[in-house]
Amino acid sequence: MLLKITFVVIIIFSTLLSCSTAETEDKKNTAVKLLSKNNKDTSNRATAKAVDDGPYVFTQDEQLKAYWFCGGNITTLNIDTLKLPVEIPNCNYDITLDKINFSEQSILDYQGDFAVAASSDFHGQYDLMKTLLTNNHIINEDGDWAFGNGHFVITGDVFDRGEKVTEILWFLYKLEKQAELAGGKLHLLLGNHEVMVLNGDLRYLHPKYVESAQLLEQPFEQLYGKNTVLGKWLRSKAVLVKVNDMLFAHGGFHPSLAKEKRTLSDINQVFKGNLVKADLAKPREGWGRYLHKSNGPIWYRGYFKDNKKDNGASEKEIELLLNHFDIDHLVVGHTSQKQVETRYQGRVIAIDSSLKNGEYGEILLIEGDKRWRGTLSGDKLILP
């Protein structure tokens, strides 16, 4: 009997010991998981600390506040608007802030005896963009305007994918003024990615900018809100421009715009009037909503589709568009090609040469009735 009791006690003790050991092991595993999680969080914070970005300049009455990051460390600068221009010393480059209010672009038609260049879809590829522009003499070795009285058109999509979007924006902000002082013009048009970001559609945002927003504890789109310098600047941009015998837009023009006899001013005004949903008193509707959908000027891809399968524009519809807008060429980005190419016997020129991939890109160059593909190395190849 005593032997049985002893045996039972041993069994109970063993069971308790086993449970205790299991519980200890569970706690150990939990601790390991927590440690791993903490290490992961620390890693994320370490990544965030490596961010170089900015400046983001917010406006409030007569004061400005600039934020930028060097190695993830936030620096702020309070600026009196009455003391502009002001240099903001960023970690990798300085910017001269000389203009904070911008008029809505109302002139949409430019005619004259000047050279024209056009490119598109930079997508954060700052270094590749500068190489392309330098080798094709749009800028000089110092990154300053070198195109004289020429007009340089960028058909949108500076934002997303790449990691140097902010650098491009401030670079173009500077170049725009330099062009005007030289008697030339830089036209930055809105693309679908500008409109997406302004509306908080961040699906293509580079992780660097997720971290920037987290460091400033604001949604990323608010870094380009209407109370910011770059946000105001972007909101002033047009969605199209006509230069001599060419009409430029990011995606293109659906033939219905010609059939309905829509003017360039009407298209731009209604599109811009419905630009940012958060700024509107009521949701987009009617034609304003239509212009922001797949057949609108920032999304349309009808020049690059099989007419029978995808209802792309026909030869007759292209002719209708050219006649209606009194032009010889439609020039668009948005749909990636390997190089600057033509469609419809040269009447449509595609200038999205896939700079977004970070490997190669081209620029359209026009002087008089001559058209070239400007290669990354600066070679000029005849465009049919």
C-alpha positions in Angstrom: 0.0 0.0 0.0 2.8 2.4 1.0 4.6 1.5 -2.2 1.5 2.4 -4.3 1.1 5.8 -2.5 4.8 6.6 -3.1 4.4 5.7 -6.7 1.3 8.0 -7.1 3.2 10.8 -5.4 6.1 10.4 -7.8 3.7 10.5 -10.8 2.0 13.6 -9.5 5.4 15.3 -8.8 6.7 14.3 -12.3 3.5 15.7 -13.9 3.8 19.0 -12.0 7.5 19.2 -12.9 6.7 18.6 -16.5 4.0 21.3 -16.5 6.3 23.7 -14.8 9.0 22.9 -17.3 6.5 23.3 -20.2 5.3 26.6 -18.7 8.9 27.8 -18.4 9.6 26.8 -21.9 6.5 28.6 -23.1 7.6 31.7 -21.3 11.1 31.3 -22.8 9.6 31.0 -26.3 7.4 34.0 -25.6 10.4 36.0 -24.5 12.3 34.9 -27.6 9.4 36.1 -29.8 9.2 39.4 -27.9 12.9 39.8 -28.2 12.8 39.1 -31.9 9.9 41.5 -32.3 11.8 44.2 -30.4 14.9 43.6 -32.5 12.8 44.0 -35.6 11.3 47.2 -34.3 14.8 48.4 -33.4 15.9 47.5 -36.9 13.0 49.5 -38.4 14.0 52.5 -36.2 17.6 52.1 -37.3 16.4 52.2 -40.9 14.4 55.3 -40.3 17.5 56.9 -38.7 19.2 56.6 -42.1 16.7 58.7 -44.0 18.0 61.8 -45.8 15.0 63.8 -47.1 13.4 67.1 -47.4 13.0 70.0 -47.0 9.2 70.0 -46.4 8.2 73.6 -46.0 4.9 74.5 -44.3 3.3 77.9 -44.6 1.3 79.7 -41.9 0.5 83.4 -42.2 3.8 85.3 -42.5 5.9 82.4 -41.2 7.3 79.3 -42.8 8.6 76.2 -41.1 11.0 73.9 -42.9 11.8 70.3 -41.9 14.5 68.0 -43.3 16.3 64.9 -42.3 19.9 63.9 -42.3 20.5 60.4 -41.1 17.0 60.5 -39.8 17.7 63.4 -37.5 15.1 66.1 -37.9 16.2 69.7 -38.4 13.7 72.6 -38.3 14.0 76.2 -39.5 11.6 79.0 -38.9 11.6 81.5 -41.8 10.0 84.9 -42.0 8.4 85.3 -45.4 9.4 88.9 -45.5 13.1 87.8 -45.6 12.9 85.7 -48.7 14.9 84.5 -50.6 16.4 82.2 -47.9 18.8 79.3 -48.4 17.8 76.1 -46.6 21.0 74.0 -45.9 19.9 70.4 -46.5 22.3 67.5 -45.8 23.0 66.6 -49.5 22.1 69.8 -51.3 20.9 73.4 -50.5 17.8 75.0 -51.9 17.0 78.6 -52.3 13.5 79.3 -51.3 12.5 82.4 -53.2 8.8 81.9 -54.0 6.0 80.5 -51.9 2.8 81.6 -53.7 2.0 80.5 -57.2 -0.6 81.6 -59.7 -2.8 79.0 -61.5 -1.2 78.3 -64.9 -3.7 79.9 -67.3 -1.6 80.2 -70.5 -1.9 76.8 -72.3 -0.7 77.7 -75.8 2.9 78.9 -76.6 4.0 79.7 -80.1 7.4 80.9 -81.2 10.8 80.3 -82.8 12.5 78.3 -80.1 13.8 74.8 -79.5 11.6 72.3 -77.7 12.5 69.3 -75.5 10.3 66.9 -73.7 10.6 64.0 -71.3 8.4 62.1 -68.9 8.0 59.7 -66.0 11.2 60.4 -63.9 9.7 58.5 -60.9 12.4 59.5 -58.4 15.4 58.7 -60.7 17.1 62.0 -59.9 20.7 61.0 -60.9 19.6 59.4 -64.2 17.4 62.4 -65.0 20.3 64.8 -64.4 22.7 62.7 -66.6 20.1 62.7 -69.4 19.5 66.5 -69.2 23.2 67.3 -68.9 24.3 65.2 -71.9 21.5 66.7 -74.0 22.4 70.3 -73.0 19.2 71.2 -71.2 21.3 71.9 -68.1 25.1 72.4 -67.7 27.5 70.5 -65.5 26.5 72.6 -62.5 22.9 71.6 -62.9 21.8 75.0 -64.1 19.5 75.9 -67.1 21.4 75.8 -70.4 18.5 75.6 -72.9 18.3 79.3 -73.6 14.9 80.4 -74.8 13.9 76.8 -75.3 10.8 75.2 -73.9 11.3 72.0 -71.8 8.1 69.9 -71.2 7.8 67.2 -68.6 4.6 65.3 -68.9 4.3 64.3 -65.3 5.1 61.4 -63.0 7.9 62.7 -60.9 6.4 60.9 -57.9 6.6 57.3 -56.7 8.8 54.2 -57.2 12.2 55.9 -56.9 13.9 57.3 -53.8 14.8 60.8 -54.9 11.4 62.4 -55.6 12.0 65.4 -53.3 15.3 66.1 -54.9 13.7 66.2 -58.4 10.9 68.5 -57.2 13.2 71.1 -55.7 15.5 70.8 -58.7 12.6 71.6 -61.1 11.5 74.4 -58.7 14.9 76.0 -59.2 15.1 75.2 -62.9 11.7 76.7 -63.6 12.9 80.2 -62.5 16.2 79.9 -64.3 14.4 79.1 -67.5 12.2 82.2 -67.2 15.2 84.4 -66.5 16.8 83.1 -69.7 13.6 83.7 -71.7 12.8 80.0 -71.9 10.1 77.9 -70.1 9.9 74.8 -68.1 6.4 73.1 -68.2 5.8 70.6 -65.5 2.5 68.9 -66.2 0.5 66.7 -63.8 0.7 63.0 -64.2 -1.4 60.3 -62.6 1.2 59.7 -59.9 1.1 63.4 -58.9 -2.7 63.2 -58.6 -2.5 59.9 -56.8 -0.2 61.2 -54.1 -2.1 64.5 -53.6 -5.2 62.3 -53.0 -3.5 59.9 -50.6 -3.2 57.0 -53.0 0.3 55.8 -51.9 0.4 52.3 -53.3 3.6 53.0 -55.3 5.4 55.1 -52.7 9.0 54.2 -52.0 9.6 53.0 -48.4 11.9 56.0 -47.7 8.8 58.3 -47.9 6.8 56.1 -45.6 9.6 56.6 -43.1 9.6 60.4 -43.7 5.9 60.6 -43.0 6.4 58.6 -39.8 9.2 60.8 -38.6 7.0 63.9 -39.2 4.0 62.1 -37.7 1.8 63.1 -40.7 0.1 61.2 -43.6 2.5 61.5 -46.6 0.0 63.4 -48.7 -0.2 66.2 -46.1 3.5 66.8 -46.7 2.2 68.1 -50.1 -1.0 69.7 -48.7 -2.2 73.1 -49.8 -0.4 74.7 -46.7 3.0 73.6 -48.1 5.2 75.3 -50.6 5.6 72.3 -52.9 1.9 71.4 -52.5 0.9 74.9 -53.6 3.4 74.7 -56.5 2.0 71.4 -57.7 -1.6 72.6 -57.5 -0.8 75.5 -59.8 0.4 73.1 -62.6 -1.7 72.4 -65.7 -2.6 68.9 -67.0 -1.8 69.9 -70.7 0.1 72.4 -72.8 0.3 73.2 -76.5 3.7 74.3 -77.8 3.8 75.2 -81.5 2.3 72.3 -83.4 2.4 69.8 -80.5 -0.1 69.1 -77.8 1.4 67.5 -74.6 -0.3 65.5 -71.8 0.7 62.7 -69.6 -1.7 60.0 -70.9 -3.4 61.5 -73.9 -6.7 62.8 -75.3 -9.6 60.5 -75.8 -11.3 61.1 -79.2 -14.5 62.0 -77.5 -12.9 65.3 -76.5 -12.7 66.3 -80.1 -16.2 64.9 -81.0 -17.6 67.0 -78.1 -15.5 70.0 -79.2 -13.9 70.5 -75.8 -11.4 73.2 -75.6 -8.0 73.0 -74.0 -9.0 75.6 -71.5 -12.2 73.7 -70.6 -10.3 70.4 -70.1 -7.7 71.9 -67.9 -10.1 74.0 -65.9 -12.5 71.2 -65.1 -9.7 68.7 -64.4 -8.0 71.2 -62.1 -11.3 72.1 -60.4 -11.6 68.5 -59.3 -7.9 67.8 -58.5 -7.8 66.9 -54.9 -10.9 65.2 -53.3 -10.1 66.5 -49.8 -10.2 70.1 -51.1 -13.6 69.7 -52.7 -16.9 70.7 -51.1 -18.6 67.6 -52.7 -17.5 64.5 -54.5 -16.4 64.6 -58.2 -19.3 64.2 -60.6 -20.2 64.4 -64.2 -17.5 65.5 -66.6 -15.1 66.4 -63.8 -15.3 62.8 -62.6 -14.9 61.5 -66.2 -11.6 63.5 -66.7 -10.1 61.7 -63.7 -11.0 58.3 -64.9 -9.4 55.9 -67.4 -10.3 58.0 -70.5 -9.0 61.3 -68.9 -5.8 63.0 -69.8 -3.6 61.4 -67.1 -4.8 57.8 -67.6 -5.7 57.3 -71.2 -3.6 54.7 -73.1 -5.6 54.5 -76.3 -2.7 55.3 -78.6 -0.9 52.0 -77.6 -3.7 49.5 -77.9 -4.9 47.0 -80.5 -7.9 48.9 -82.0 -10.0 45.9 -82.5 -9.4 44.3 -79.1 -9.0 47.3 -76.7 -10.9 50.1 -78.5 -7.8 52.2 -79.0 -8.0 55.3 -81.1 -8.4 54.7 -84.9 -6.5 56.6 -87.6 -9.6 58.6 -88.3 -9.9 59.5 -84.6 -6.3 60.6 -84.4 -6.9 62.8 -87.4 -10.0 64.2 -85.7 -8.0 65.1 -82.6 -5.3 66.8 -84.6 -7.7 68.9 -86.6 -9.8 69.8 -83.6 -6.8 71.1 -81.5 -5.0 72.5 -84.6 -1.9 70.5 -84.1 0.4 68.1 -86.0 1.5 65.9 -83.1 0.2 64.5 -79.8 3.1 64.0 -77.3 2.5 61.7 -74.3 4.2 59.8 -71.6 2.6 57.3 -69.2 2.9 54.2 -71.3 6.5 52.8 -71.1 8.6 52.3 -74.2 12.2 51.3 -74.6 13.0 54.6 -76.2 11.3 57.7 -77.6 9.0 56.3 -80.4 6.3 57.3 -82.7 2.8 55.9 -83.6 0.3 56.7 -86.3 2.9 57.7 -88.9 4.6 60.0 -86.5 1.5 61.9 -85.4 1.7 60.5 -81.9 5.1 60.7 -80.1 5.7 58.5 -77.0 8.2 59.9 -74.6 8.0 57.6 -71.6 11.4 55.9 -72.3 11.4 53.9 -69.0 13.6 56.1 -66.9 11.7 54.6 -63.9 13.8 51.5 -64.2 16.9 53.5 -63.3 19.0 52.2 -66.2 18.2 54.2 -69.4 16.2 57.1 -70.7 15.8 59.4 -73.6 14.5 62.9 -74.4 12.6 64.3 -77.4 14.4 67.2 -79.1 12.8 69.4 -81.6 14.2 72.3 -83.6 12.1 73.6 -86.5 10.8 70.7 -88.5 13.6 68.3 -87.2 12.9 65.8 -84.5 15.5 63.7 -82.6 15.8 61.1 -80.0 18.3 62.4 -77.4 20.0 59.4 -75.9 21.3 59.0 -72.4 24.9 59.6 -73.7 23.8 62.7 -75.7 23.7 61.2 -79.2 21.0 62.7 -81.5 19.1 60.1 -83.5 16.6 61.1 -86.2 13.0 60.4 -85.1 10.7 59.4 -88.0 
